[in-house]
């Protein structure tokens, strides 16, 4: 056992050169090839009182459980969010579907969609004493159509454009206002109707639904709008769905609306995609008043490029390791597995060289002694020694003592003993030569 341990020690000492080589390869691969994903990102959300911000807060809290820091950045709305992505002010943004069509193709090519988070229906609240039959009728009313560059005005503008009502022909009674200001005016009777965009649970929508002097109108010709505005979807709202006490709406209605899409910019690290989508799935797992359980997140609209990591998530779910391990650990393990292949390719010739190099290093400990024996032999062949024979014999005997302390593996002992024999032979040869003199 001691002999085996000694042989193993010799082998390890002989191949110590591999340690710095392997360390350098591993360090270079990890430093240059696969930097770890950052555990932080910035998300543009919209106004602090809006639905985007409310959802983003829940998403932030869920991601914090995995040690991920999601910083929320308020904005003026979807258009501002797209501008912040383009200017690299944020890595992520919530964008109303269809808004991406308003930017240039060059800007759109820099964006990637992670998925749809939820639907944002368009709500048309009117005074209870009004009768609504179609959008043309609104020309005679005082109507809130949404503030400029807002998601609400983007949708209403698209509907009006489909009816060939262009901005320059908007009646003076239409007001570019929205949100709480429009709701206050509508409740106070200063407006006859108002358009609002947001999920059914939104505090503003719930406030309007609870007002007895207001009612929710149903849009007509929804299929015709959907055929022209493909980024919108049909939304069915059952009687009393928004407020059962006030029975809002008073009958089943149809409306339409965009979807809230999570969009990433160029600085977003794709490896974070499954982490964020899984957090969104947890936040949305119970569904909503209008969205059934398990509906979202869903595949994003085709108008935006989709990350490969997002496609994988929608097809197969989380990567295998992330199903069982925290994201930090799973991410590191994924990197190790991916880097193991090129590392093995690089190390294979090194490991293949271990055997020949090991044999050479061990035999070198033996063969270096033959150099002096060869020199003595050549001098004898040429007719004499440069040094005194007695001095050479003493030198060889010292070599013999040193050789006794040379340690080689058991499998190479035969060569060591052959050297002992050859050394002793040369000593005896020199002694015989000295006696003849």
C-alpha positions as CSV (number, residue, x, y, z in Angstrom):
1,X,0.0,0.0,0.0
2,X,2.8,2.4,0.9
3,X,4.5,1.6,-2.4
4,X,1.3,2.3,-4.3
5,X,0.9,5.7,-2.5
6,X,4.5,6.5,-3.3
7,X,4.0,5.7,-7.0
8,X,0.9,7.9,-7.1
9,X,2.8,10.7,-5.4
10,X,5.5,10.5,-8.1
11,X,2.9,10.5,-10.9
12,X,1.2,13.6,-9.4
13,X,4.4,15.5,-9.0
14,X,5.5,14.6,-12.5
15,X,2.3,16.1,-13.9
16,X,2.0,19.2,-11.8
17,X,2.3,21.3,-15.0
18,X,-1.3,20.4,-15.9
19,X,-2.7,22.4,-13.0
20,X,-1.8,25.9,-14.2
21,X,-2.7,24.9,-17.8
22,X,-6.2,23.7,-16.8
23,X,-6.7,26.6,-14.5
24,X,-5.8,29.1,-17.3
25,X,-8.2,27.4,-19.8
26,X,-11.1,27.3,-17.4
27,X,-10.5,30.9,-16.3
28,X,-10.3,32.1,-19.9
29,X,-13.5,30.3,-21.0
30,X,-15.5,31.6,-18.1
31,X,-14.1,35.2,-18.4
32,X,-14.4,35.5,-22.2
33,X,-17.1,33.1,-23.3
34,X,-19.9,32.9,-20.7
35,X,-20.3,35.9,-18.3
36,X,-23.0,35.3,-15.8
37,X,-26.4,37.1,-16.3
38,X,-26.9,40.2,-14.2
39,X,-29.3,39.9,-11.3
40,X,-30.9,43.3,-11.9
41,X,-32.9,45.1,-14.6
42,X,-34.9,48.2,-15.1
43,X,-38.6,48.1,-16.2
44,X,-40.5,51.1,-17.7
45,X,-44.0,50.9,-16.3
46,X,-46.0,54.1,-17.1
47,X,-47.7,56.3,-14.6
48,X,-47.5,55.3,-10.9
49,X,-51.3,55.1,-10.7
50,X,-51.7,53.0,-13.9
51,X,-52.3,49.3,-14.4
52,X,-48.8,48.7,-15.7
53,X,-47.2,50.0,-12.5
54,X,-49.5,47.8,-10.4
55,X,-48.6,44.7,-12.3
56,X,-44.9,45.6,-12.3
57,X,-44.9,46.0,-8.5
58,X,-46.2,42.4,-8.1
59,X,-43.7,41.2,-10.6
60,X,-40.9,43.0,-8.7
61,X,-41.9,41.4,-5.4
62,X,-42.0,37.9,-7.0
63,X,-38.6,38.3,-8.6
64,X,-37.1,39.5,-5.3
65,X,-37.7,36.0,-3.9
66,X,-35.1,34.8,-6.3
67,X,-32.7,37.6,-5.4
68,X,-33.4,39.5,-8.6
69,X,-33.6,43.3,-8.3
70,X,-36.2,44.8,-10.7
71,X,-36.2,48.6,-10.7
72,X,-39.4,50.3,-11.8
73,X,-39.1,53.4,-13.9
74,X,-42.2,55.6,-14.3
75,X,-43.0,57.0,-17.7
76,X,-45.7,58.7,-19.7
77,X,-47.0,55.5,-21.3
78,X,-46.2,53.0,-24.0
79,X,-44.7,55.5,-26.5
80,X,-42.4,56.8,-23.7
81,X,-41.5,53.2,-22.8
82,X,-40.4,52.5,-26.3
83,X,-38.3,55.6,-26.4
84,X,-36.6,54.6,-23.1
85,X,-35.8,51.2,-24.6
86,X,-34.4,52.8,-27.7
87,X,-32.2,55.1,-25.6
88,X,-31.0,52.2,-23.4
89,X,-32.5,53.8,-20.3
90,X,-34.2,50.5,-19.4
91,X,-33.8,46.9,-20.3
92,X,-37.5,46.0,-20.2
93,X,-40.8,47.8,-20.8
94,X,-44.5,47.1,-20.7
95,X,-45.9,48.2,-24.1
96,X,-49.5,48.2,-25.4
97,X,-49.8,46.0,-28.5
98,X,-49.8,48.0,-31.7
99,X,-47.6,50.8,-30.3
100,X,-44.5,49.0,-31.7
101,X,-45.9,49.7,-35.2
102,X,-45.5,53.4,-34.6
103,X,-41.7,53.3,-34.4
104,X,-39.3,52.8,-37.4
105,X,-38.4,49.4,-38.6
106,X,-34.8,50.0,-37.5
107,X,-36.0,50.7,-33.9
108,X,-38.3,47.7,-34.0
109,X,-35.4,45.4,-35.0
110,X,-33.7,46.3,-31.7
111,X,-36.7,45.1,-29.7
112,X,-37.6,41.6,-28.6
113,X,-40.9,40.4,-27.1
114,X,-41.0,38.2,-24.1
115,X,-44.7,37.7,-23.9
116,X,-48.2,39.0,-23.4
117,X,-49.0,39.6,-19.7
118,X,-52.7,40.4,-19.9
119,X,-55.5,42.0,-21.9
120,X,-56.3,45.7,-21.7
121,X,-59.9,46.1,-22.8
122,X,-61.2,49.4,-24.2
123,X,-64.0,50.7,-22.0
124,X,-66.5,53.3,-23.2
125,X,-68.4,54.7,-20.2
126,X,-71.3,57.0,-21.0
127,X,-73.8,59.0,-18.9
128,X,-76.8,56.9,-18.0
129,X,-79.2,59.2,-19.7
130,X,-77.4,58.8,-23.1
131,X,-78.2,56.3,-25.8
132,X,-75.2,55.0,-27.7
133,X,-75.7,53.4,-31.1
134,X,-72.3,53.9,-32.8
135,X,-69.1,56.0,-33.0
136,X,-70.6,58.5,-35.4
137,X,-73.0,59.5,-32.6
138,X,-70.1,60.6,-30.5
139,X,-69.5,63.6,-32.8
140,X,-72.3,65.4,-31.0
141,X,-71.0,64.5,-27.5
142,X,-68.4,65.8,-25.1
143,X,-65.9,62.8,-25.1
144,X,-62.6,62.1,-23.4
145,X,-60.4,60.3,-26.0
146,X,-57.2,59.9,-24.0
147,X,-54.2,62.1,-23.5
148,X,-51.7,62.5,-26.4
149,X,-49.2,59.6,-26.9
150,X,-51.2,57.5,-24.5
151,X,-52.4,54.0,-25.1
152,X,-56.0,55.1,-24.8
153,X,-55.6,57.7,-27.6
154,X,-53.7,55.2,-29.7
155,X,-56.7,52.8,-29.6
156,X,-59.4,55.4,-30.0
157,X,-57.4,57.0,-32.8
158,X,-57.2,53.7,-34.6
159,X,-61.0,53.1,-34.3
160,X,-61.8,56.6,-35.6
161,X,-59.3,56.2,-38.5
162,X,-61.1,52.9,-39.4
163,X,-64.2,55.1,-39.7
164,X,-62.3,57.7,-41.7
165,X,-62.4,60.2,-38.9
166,X,-59.0,61.8,-38.9
167,X,-57.5,63.9,-36.1
168,X,-57.9,67.1,-38.0
169,X,-61.7,66.4,-38.2
170,X,-62.2,65.7,-34.5
171,X,-65.1,67.7,-33.1
172,X,-64.1,70.5,-30.7
173,X,-66.2,68.8,-28.0
174,X,-63.7,65.9,-28.0
175,X,-61.1,66.4,-25.3
176,X,-57.5,65.0,-25.2
177,X,-57.7,63.9,-21.6
178,X,-57.8,60.6,-19.8
179,X,-57.2,58.8,-16.5
180,X,-58.5,60.3,-13.2
181,X,-59.0,63.8,-14.8
182,X,-61.4,62.3,-17.4
183,X,-63.1,60.1,-14.8
184,X,-63.7,63.1,-12.5
185,X,-65.2,65.2,-15.4
186,X,-67.4,62.3,-16.5
187,X,-68.8,61.6,-13.0
188,X,-69.4,65.4,-12.5
189,X,-71.4,65.6,-15.7
190,X,-68.8,67.7,-17.5
191,X,-68.4,65.0,-20.1
192,X,-70.9,62.8,-21.8
193,X,-68.6,59.8,-22.5
194,X,-65.0,58.7,-22.0
195,X,-62.7,56.0,-23.3
196,X,-60.4,54.2,-20.8
197,X,-58.0,51.4,-21.3
198,X,-57.0,49.0,-18.6
199,X,-57.7,45.6,-16.9
200,X,-61.1,45.1,-15.3
201,X,-59.5,45.1,-11.8
202,X,-58.0,48.6,-12.3
203,X,-59.0,51.0,-9.5
204,X,-60.1,53.6,-12.0
205,X,-62.2,51.2,-14.0
206,X,-63.8,49.8,-10.8
207,X,-64.6,53.4,-9.7
208,X,-66.4,54.2,-12.9
209,X,-68.2,50.8,-12.8
210,X,-69.6,51.6,-9.3
211,X,-71.1,55.0,-10.4
212,X,-74.9,54.7,-10.7
213,X,-75.0,57.7,-13.2
214,X,-72.7,55.9,-15.6
215,X,-73.1,52.8,-17.7
216,X,-70.8,50.7,-19.9
217,X,-71.5,50.8,-23.7
218,X,-71.0,47.9,-26.0
219,X,-69.1,48.4,-29.2
220,X,-70.7,47.4,-32.5
221,X,-69.0,45.8,-35.6
222,X,-66.2,44.3,-33.5
223,X,-65.3,41.7,-36.1
224,X,-64.9,44.4,-38.7
225,X,-62.5,46.3,-36.5
226,X,-60.5,43.1,-35.7
227,X,-60.1,42.4,-39.4
228,X,-58.4,45.8,-39.9
229,X,-56.6,46.2,-36.5
230,X,-55.0,42.8,-36.0
231,X,-53.2,43.8,-32.8
232,X,-56.5,44.1,-31.0
233,X,-58.6,41.3,-29.7
234,X,-62.3,40.7,-28.9
235,X,-63.3,40.9,-25.2
236,X,-66.6,39.6,-24.0
237,X,-67.9,41.1,-20.8
238,X,-70.8,39.4,-19.0
239,X,-73.6,41.1,-17.2
240,X,-72.5,42.4,-13.8
241,X,-68.9,41.4,-14.4
242,X,-67.3,44.7,-13.3
243,X,-69.7,45.5,-10.5
244,X,-72.4,43.2,-9.3
245,X,-74.0,45.7,-6.9
246,X,-74.5,48.2,-9.7
247,X,-74.9,45.4,-12.3
248,X,-72.2,46.9,-14.6
249,X,-72.5,46.2,-17.4
250,X,-76.3,45.9,-17.5
251,X,-76.2,43.2,-20.2
252,X,-73.5,41.2,-21.9
253,X,-71.4,43.4,-24.1
254,X,-68.6,43.2,-26.6
255,X,-65.6,45.4,-26.7
256,X,-62.0,45.1,-27.9
257,X,-58.6,46.0,-26.8
258,X,-54.8,45.6,-27.0
259,X,-52.7,43.4,-24.8
260,X,-49.9,44.4,-22.4
261,X,-46.7,43.1,-23.9
262,X,-43.4,42.7,-22.0
263,X,-40.7,44.0,-24.4
264,X,-36.9,43.8,-24.1
265,X,-34.2,46.0,-25.5
266,X,-30.8,45.2,-26.8
267,X,-29.2,45.4,-23.3
268,X,-31.4,42.7,-21.9
269,X,-29.7,39.4,-21.1
270,X,-31.7,36.6,-22.8
271,X,-30.8,34.1,-20.0
272,X,-33.1,36.0,-17.7
273,X,-36.1,35.3,-19.9
274,X,-37.3,32.1,-18.1
275,X,-36.8,33.6,-14.7
276,X,-39.0,36.7,-15.6
277,X,-41.7,34.7,-17.4
278,X,-42.0,32.2,-14.6
279,X,-42.3,35.1,-12.1
280,X,-45.0,36.6,-14.3
281,X,-46.8,33.2,-14.5
282,X,-46.8,33.1,-10.7
283,X,-48.2,36.6,-10.5
284,X,-50.9,35.8,-13.0
285,X,-51.7,32.3,-11.9
286,X,-55.1,33.1,-10.5
287,X,-56.2,34.9,-13.7
288,X,-58.5,37.9,-13.5
289,X,-62.2,38.9,-14.0
290,X,-61.8,38.5,-17.7
291,X,-58.7,36.3,-18.1
292,X,-59.1,32.6,-17.1
293,X,-56.6,30.9,-14.9
294,X,-53.4,29.9,-16.7
295,X,-54.0,32.1,-19.8
296,X,-51.0,34.4,-19.4
297,X,-48.2,34.9,-20.0
298,X,-48.7,34.0,-23.6
299,X,-46.8,34.2,-26.9
300,X,-46.3,37.8,-28.0
301,X,-47.7,39.4,-31.2
302,X,-45.9,38.5,-34.4
303,X,-45.1,42.2,-35.1
304,X,-42.1,41.8,-32.8
305,X,-39.1,39.4,-32.8
306,X,-39.4,36.8,-30.1
307,X,-36.4,35.6,-28.1
308,X,-35.4,32.0,-28.6
309,X,-35.5,31.5,-24.8
310,X,-39.1,32.7,-24.8
311,X,-40.1,30.3,-27.6
312,X,-38.5,27.5,-25.5
313,X,-40.4,28.5,-22.4
314,X,-43.8,28.5,-24.2
315,X,-43.1,25.1,-25.8
316,X,-41.4,23.2,-23.0
317,X,-41.6,25.4,-19.9
318,X,-38.6,26.1,-17.7
319,X,-35.1,24.7,-18.5
320,X,-34.7,21.4,-16.8
321,X,-32.3,22.6,-14.1
322,X,-34.4,25.7,-13.2
323,X,-37.3,23.4,-12.4
324,X,-35.5,22.0,-9.4
325,X,-32.8,24.6,-8.5
326,X,-32.8,28.3,-7.7
327,X,-32.1,30.5,-10.7
328,X,-28.6,31.5,-9.5
329,X,-27.5,27.9,-9.1
330,X,-29.2,26.6,-12.2
331,X,-27.6,29.4,-14.3
332,X,-24.2,28.5,-13.1
333,X,-24.8,24.8,-13.7
334,X,-26.0,25.6,-17.2
335,X,-22.8,27.5,-17.9
336,X,-20.6,24.7,-16.5
337,X,-22.4,22.1,-18.8
338,X,-22.1,24.3,-21.9
339,X,-18.5,25.1,-21.2
340,X,-17.6,21.5,-20.5
341,X,-17.8,20.5,-24.1
342,X,-15.2,23.0,-25.5
343,X,-13.1,22.5,-22.4
344,X,-13.0,18.7,-22.9
345,X,-12.0,19.3,-26.6
346,X,-9.1,21.4,-25.4
347,X,-8.1,19.1,-22.6
348,X,-8.3,15.8,-24.6
349,X,-4.9,16.2,-26.3
350,X,-3.4,17.3,-23.0
351,X,-4.7,14.2,-21.3
352,X,-3.5,12.1,-24.2
353,X,0.0,13.4,-23.7
354,X,0.1,12.6,-20.0
355,X,1.2,9.0,-20.6
356,X,4.2,9.7,-22.9
357,X,5.2,12.8,-20.9
358,X,5.0,10.8,-17.6
359,X,7.2,8.0,-19.1
360,X,9.7,10.5,-20.4
361,X,9.9,12.4,-17.0
362,X,10.4,9.2,-15.0
363,X,13.0,7.7,-17.4
364,X,14.7,11.1,-17.5
365,X,15.5,10.6,-13.8
366,X,17.3,7.4,-14.8
367,X,18.8,8.2,-18.2
368,X,20.5,11.4,-17.1
369,X,23.0,9.2,-15.3
370,X,23.9,7.5,-18.5
371,X,25.3,10.7,-19.9
372,X,28.4,10.5,-17.7
373,X,28.9,6.8,-18.2
374,X,28.8,7.4,-22.0
375,X,31.4,10.1,-21.7
376,X,33.8,7.8,-19.6
377,X,33.2,5.0,-22.1
378,X,34.1,7.3,-25.1
379,X,37.3,8.5,-23.4
380,X,38.3,4.9,-22.8
381,X,37.6,4.1,-26.4
382,X,39.9,6.9,-27.5
383,X,42.7,5.7,-25.3
384,X,42.6,7.5,-22.0
385,X,40.8,9.5,-19.4
386,X,41.1,13.2,-18.9
387,X,40.9,12.8,-15.1
388,X,42.9,10.5,-12.8
389,X,41.4,6.9,-12.7
390,X,41.1,6.9,-9.0
391,X,39.3,10.3,-9.0
392,X,36.9,8.9,-11.7
393,X,36.3,5.8,-9.7
394,X,35.5,7.9,-6.6
395,X,33.2,10.1,-8.6
396,X,31.3,7.0,-9.9
397,X,31.0,5.6,-6.4
398,X,29.5,8.9,-5.3
399,X,27.1,8.6,-8.2
400,X,26.2,5.1,-7.1
401,X,25.4,6.4,-3.6
402,X,23.2,9.1,-5.0
403,X,21.5,6.7,-7.3
404,X,20.4,4.6,-4.3
405,X,18.3,7.5,-3.2
406,X,16.5,7.9,-6.6
407,X,12.8,7.1,-6.3
408,X,10.9,5.7,-9.3
409,X,7.6,3.9,-9.6
410,X,7.8,0.1,-9.2
411,X,7.1,-0.4,-12.9
412,X,10.3,1.4,-13.8
413,X,12.5,-0.4,-11.2
414,X,14.0,-2.7,-13.9
415,X,15.6,0.2,-15.7
416,X,16.9,1.6,-12.4
417,X,18.5,-1.7,-11.5
418,X,20.0,-1.9,-15.0
419,X,21.6,1.5,-14.4
420,X,23.1,0.1,-11.1
421,X,24.6,-2.8,-13.0
422,X,26.0,-0.6,-15.7
423,X,27.5,1.8,-13.2
424,X,29.0,-1.0,-11.2
425,X,30.4,-2.5,-14.5
426,X,32.1,0.8,-15.3
427,X,33.6,1.1,-11.8
428,X,35.0,-2.5,-12.0
429,X,36.4,-1.7,-15.5
430,X,38.2,1.3,-14.2
431,X,39.6,-0.6,-11.2
432,X,41.0,-3.3,-13.6
433,X,42.5,-0.6,-15.8
434,X,44.2,1.1,-12.7
435,X,45.7,-2.3,-11.6
436,X,47.2,-2.9,-15.0
437,X,48.9,0.4,-14.8
